Structure formats: C-alpha cells, structure tokens
Amino acid sequence: MLNTPNNNNIHTVKLSSHINELIQRVIHGRATISVVTPYDEAPSSSAILKLVPHEFLLLDELKPSPKLPSERSLIGKKIEIKAYVDGISLEFSTNVIGSGVQQGTRYYTVAVPREIIYEQKRGSFRVSTTISQQIPVSFSMQSGLSYRGELYDVSTGGISIALRKEKLDERLLRGTVIPECTIHFPGSRDPFYCQLELQNIRTSGRMQLVGTSFISLTPRQERELEKYVATMDRKRRRELVK
C-alpha cells in the first residue's frame, strides 16, 4: 500500500459514499486493475465488473491465473488491488468472499473495502459533476468544426467533456490545441472562455469523453475555477449522502 503520508496528493477515503464513487469511476472507465494474492508475488490483471454498495464487488477472471491449491483457495483470503483511472491511482485491500464460473470464465466476489488510498496524479483536485448538474460546454477546433457537450469533471488544471451526439475524431493527437471553449458554470452571469489542450479521448457507454488541460489561464480565471470546483464538490457531497 502507499506509504508516503507527507505527499499532499495522497488521501485516505473512508466514507462509504466516496468509496462507492471511486469504485464506480474504475468501472465506468473500464480500467484494468492489478490484483496481488497470497499465492503469487507477481500481480494478475482483472477488472471490476459490478459494485453492490455495502455488499460486494464482482471481479472478472484473473490473468494470469494465480497458482492456487484449489479453485476455492482464495475464499477468505486478503488480496491487494491497484487501479489507475482519470489521473487517479487507487489502492485498497479486501477479502475474497466468493467464486464461481459463468460461460467458462471464473469470477470472484470480494468485500467492498473499508478504505481506499488514492493519489491524485494530475496535481489538481478534479471533481465530477453530479447527476442533477448539466453544465453546457461548447468548443471549436482549428478546423472550424464546432461541438456541444456537457461538463463531465473539472479541476483548476483541466476539464473532461462528455459528447453524446457529435464525436471527435479519435485519431487526433495528444497536444492538439482547442482554440475556443465556452463553459456555462451555474450561478455565473458570464460564460467562462478558455483555450484547451487535448489529453485523451475515450468512450464510456454511449458517451465520448474528451480529456483536456487548460492553456495559459489568468490568475483571475484560476481563482474563478477554484471557487467553481469547491462549490461543485460541496453540491456533489450533499447529493451523495441523500
């Protein structure tokens, strides 16, 4: 587990609603997880297929399969899980509570962890929008093509944009400049105008998620973003505990 408490980007999450949210990020991001069992020092790869809050996680088969004395040897054993998604590194321990086979593929059920240690790799806290928030974002590429979407998450370092209709060409390279972007933050009379740099394009269900970083923000814009991020985080926390 992470053992660098002096790093300000490393946090321990113990509130169940926040644990659930982090695990859902791993599921929605289709992130590959690393699993270490008591039987192998080398990690196996897997994926979290499902979360049943307060009950269990459903894990896909382990590849390569650990060298087990029997198929049920892992039940009751502690395993270590690591994942990396949306610029966040997650680590937690949990116990295997069940195992089964479906269509020839073995799966495992494990307990929902009591705590998760996460490290914010991007250096600025990024908060997801809540279900009730639909924050319009529009942007134009250098080619002249324009797109309309919704804010997926935001930090003082960048934003992710959810596109549901028009989709970006996934062949666009990281570092491509988006010269014009407009964000309509709630509670603000004036739109937020900025330039962005493309970081990644990925698919989540029927959405295309466009990850970006801000280019040359002014000190005033940075202060505005800090206020927006703090406000959105408070609203998200209130909705999580409802």
C-alpha positions as CSV (number, residue, x, y, z in Angstrom):
1,M,0.0,0.0,0.0
2,L,1.1,3.6,-0.4
3,N,3.2,4.7,2.4
4,T,4.1,8.3,1.8
5,P,1.9,10.4,4.2
6,N,3.8,13.6,3.5
7,N,2.7,13.7,-0.1
8,N,-0.3,16.2,-0.2
9,N,-1.7,14.4,-3.3
10,I,-2.3,11.1,-1.3
11,H,-5.5,10.7,0.6
12,T,-7.3,8.0,2.6
13,V,-11.0,7.7,1.9
14,K,-13.2,6.0,4.5
15,L,-16.7,7.5,3.9
16,S,-18.7,4.8,2.1
17,S,-20.3,7.2,-0.4
18,H,-16.9,8.4,-1.5
19,I,-15.6,4.8,-1.7
20,N,-18.5,3.9,-3.9
21,E,-17.9,6.9,-6.2
22,L,-14.2,6.0,-6.7
23,I,-15.1,2.4,-7.5
24,Q,-17.7,3.5,-10.0
25,R,-15.0,5.6,-11.7
26,V,-13.0,2.4,-12.1
27,I,-16.0,0.6,-13.5
28,H,-17.1,3.3,-15.9
29,G,-13.6,4.0,-17.1
30,R,-13.2,0.2,-17.8
31,A,-9.8,0.4,-16.1
32,T,-7.7,-2.7,-15.8
33,I,-6.9,-3.5,-12.1
34,S,-3.8,-5.2,-10.7
35,V,-4.5,-8.0,-8.1
36,V,-2.0,-9.5,-5.8
37,T,-3.0,-12.7,-4.0
38,P,-1.2,-14.5,-1.1
39,Y,-0.2,-17.2,-3.6
40,D,1.7,-15.1,-6.1
41,E,4.1,-12.2,-5.7
42,A,3.5,-11.2,-9.3
43,P,0.2,-9.4,-9.9
44,S,-2.7,-10.6,-12.0
45,S,-4.8,-8.4,-14.2
46,S,-8.6,-8.2,-13.9
47,A,-11.5,-5.7,-14.0
48,I,-14.3,-4.6,-11.6
49,L,-17.5,-5.6,-13.3
50,K,-20.1,-4.6,-10.8
51,L,-20.5,-2.8,-7.4
52,V,-23.3,-3.7,-5.0
53,P,-22.9,-0.9,-2.4
54,H,-22.2,-2.1,1.2
55,E,-22.1,-5.7,-0.1
56,F,-19.6,-6.8,-2.7
57,L,-17.6,-6.1,-5.8
58,L,-17.7,-8.5,-8.8
59,L,-14.2,-9.2,-10.3
60,D,-13.5,-10.6,-13.7
61,E,-11.2,-13.6,-14.1
62,L,-7.5,-13.1,-13.1
63,K,-4.9,-13.2,-15.8
64,P,-2.6,-14.9,-15.5
65,S,-4.4,-17.2,-13.2
66,P,-2.7,-17.4,-9.7
67,K,-1.3,-20.8,-8.7
68,L,-4.0,-21.9,-6.3
69,P,-4.1,-25.2,-4.4
70,S,-7.8,-25.4,-5.4
71,E,-10.3,-23.2,-7.1
72,R,-11.8,-22.1,-3.8
73,S,-8.5,-21.4,-2.1
74,L,-8.8,-17.7,-2.4
75,I,-12.1,-17.5,-0.5
76,G,-11.5,-15.8,2.9
77,K,-8.1,-14.6,1.8
78,K,-7.0,-11.0,1.6
79,I,-6.0,-9.5,-1.7
80,E,-4.4,-6.2,-2.7
81,I,-5.9,-4.2,-5.6
82,K,-4.5,-1.3,-7.5
83,A,-6.1,0.7,-10.3
84,Y,-5.4,3.9,-12.3
85,V,-8.2,5.9,-13.8
86,D,-8.9,9.6,-14.7
87,G,-5.5,10.6,-13.4
88,I,-6.0,8.9,-10.0
89,S,-4.1,6.0,-8.6
90,L,-6.2,3.8,-6.2
91,E,-5.1,1.1,-3.8
92,F,-7.1,-1.0,-1.3
93,S,-7.1,-4.3,0.5
94,T,-10.2,-6.6,0.6
95,N,-11.2,-10.2,1.3
96,V,-12.5,-12.7,-1.3
97,I,-15.9,-13.8,-0.2
98,G,-17.0,-16.0,-3.2
99,S,-16.1,-17.5,-6.6
100,G,-18.0,-19.0,-9.5
101,V,-17.9,-19.8,-13.2
102,Q,-20.1,-18.4,-15.9
103,Q,-19.8,-19.4,-19.5
104,G,-16.4,-21.0,-18.8
105,T,-15.0,-17.8,-17.2
106,R,-14.2,-17.7,-13.5
107,Y,-15.2,-14.7,-11.5
108,Y,-14.7,-13.6,-7.9
109,T,-16.8,-11.6,-5.4
110,V,-14.9,-9.5,-2.9
111,A,-15.9,-7.3,0.0
112,V,-16.4,-3.6,-0.5
113,P,-13.2,-2.1,1.0
114,R,-13.4,-0.1,4.2
115,E,-10.9,2.4,3.0
116,I,-9.2,3.4,-0.3
117,I,-5.9,5.2,-0.6
118,Y,-5.8,7.4,-3.7
119,E,-3.2,9.6,-5.2
120,Q,-4.2,12.5,-7.4
121,K,-1.5,12.2,-10.2
122,R,-2.5,15.4,-12.1
123,G,-1.7,17.6,-9.1
124,S,-5.0,19.4,-9.0
125,F,-8.2,18.1,-7.4
126,R,-10.7,17.1,-10.1
127,V,-14.4,16.8,-9.2
128,S,-17.1,15.0,-11.1
129,T,-20.4,16.8,-11.9
130,T,-23.4,15.4,-10.1
131,I,-26.4,13.6,-11.7
132,S,-28.6,16.7,-11.4
133,Q,-26.0,19.0,-13.0
134,Q,-25.9,19.5,-16.7
135,I,-23.3,22.2,-17.4
136,P,-23.1,23.1,-21.1
137,V,-19.8,23.2,-22.8
138,S,-19.1,24.2,-26.4
139,F,-15.8,24.3,-28.3
140,S,-14.4,24.8,-31.7
141,M,-11.4,23.1,-33.3
142,Q,-8.8,24.7,-35.5
143,S,-10.5,23.1,-38.5
144,G,-13.6,25.2,-37.8
145,L,-15.7,22.3,-36.6
146,S,-17.8,23.0,-33.5
147,Y,-19.1,20.7,-30.8
148,R,-21.6,20.9,-28.0
149,G,-21.4,18.7,-24.9
150,E,-21.6,18.7,-21.1
151,L,-19.0,19.1,-18.4
152,Y,-18.0,15.6,-17.0
153,D,-15.4,16.8,-14.5
154,V,-13.3,19.8,-13.7
155,S,-10.2,20.9,-11.9
156,T,-8.0,24.0,-11.9
157,G,-5.9,22.0,-14.3
158,G,-8.4,21.0,-16.9
159,I,-11.8,19.5,-17.8
160,S,-13.4,16.4,-19.3
161,I,-16.2,17.0,-21.8
162,A,-19.0,14.4,-22.4
163,L,-20.1,14.3,-26.1
164,R,-23.3,12.4,-26.7
165,K,-24.0,13.4,-30.4
166,E,-21.2,14.8,-32.4
167,K,-18.0,12.9,-31.8
168,L,-14.3,13.9,-32.1
169,D,-12.0,12.0,-34.5
170,E,-10.2,9.6,-32.1
171,R,-7.1,9.9,-34.3
172,L,-6.5,13.4,-33.0
173,L,-3.1,13.6,-31.3
174,R,-2.5,14.5,-27.6
175,G,-1.4,18.1,-27.5
176,T,-3.9,19.3,-30.2
177,V,-5.0,22.8,-29.3
178,I,-8.7,23.6,-28.9
179,P,-8.6,27.4,-29.5
180,E,-12.1,28.2,-28.3
181,C,-14.1,26.8,-25.5
182,T,-17.1,28.2,-23.5
183,I,-18.3,26.8,-20.2
184,H,-21.6,27.9,-18.7
185,F,-21.0,27.4,-15.0
186,P,-24.1,27.6,-12.9
187,G,-24.7,30.7,-10.8
188,S,-22.4,32.8,-13.1
189,R,-23.7,35.6,-15.3
190,D,-20.8,35.4,-17.7
191,P,-19.6,32.3,-19.6
192,F,-16.1,31.1,-18.9
193,Y,-13.9,31.4,-22.0
194,C,-10.7,29.5,-22.4
195,Q,-8.3,27.5,-24.6
196,L,-7.7,23.8,-24.1
197,E,-5.1,21.2,-25.0
198,L,-6.3,17.7,-25.8
199,Q,-5.0,15.0,-23.5
200,N,-7.1,11.9,-24.3
201,I,-10.3,10.7,-25.9
202,R,-12.1,7.7,-24.5
203,T,-15.5,6.0,-24.7
204,S,-17.9,5.5,-21.7
205,G,-21.1,3.7,-22.8
206,R,-22.7,5.9,-25.4
207,M,-20.6,8.9,-24.4
208,Q,-17.3,10.1,-25.8
209,L,-15.2,11.7,-23.0
210,V,-12.7,14.3,-24.1
211,G,-10.0,14.9,-21.5
212,T,-8.2,18.3,-21.7
213,S,-5.9,20.7,-19.9
214,F,-6.2,24.5,-19.7
215,I,-3.8,26.7,-21.6
216,S,-2.5,30.0,-20.1
217,L,-5.2,30.8,-17.6
218,T,-5.0,34.2,-16.0
219,P,-4.8,34.5,-12.2
220,R,-8.5,35.7,-12.2
221,Q,-9.6,32.6,-14.1
222,E,-7.7,30.4,-11.8
223,R,-9.5,31.9,-8.8
224,E,-12.8,31.5,-10.5
225,L,-12.1,27.9,-11.2
226,E,-11.1,27.2,-7.6
227,K,-14.4,28.7,-6.5
228,Y,-16.4,26.6,-9.0
229,V,-14.6,23.4,-8.1
230,A,-15.2,24.0,-4.4
231,T,-18.9,24.8,-5.0
232,M,-19.4,21.8,-7.2
233,D,-17.7,19.5,-4.7
234,R,-19.9,20.6,-1.9
235,K,-23.0,20.0,-4.0
236,R,-21.8,16.6,-5.1
237,R,-21.1,15.6,-1.5
238,R,-24.6,16.7,-0.4
239,E,-26.2,14.6,-3.2
240,L,-24.1,11.5,-2.3
241,V,-25.4,11.4,1.2
242,K,-29.1,11.8,0.3
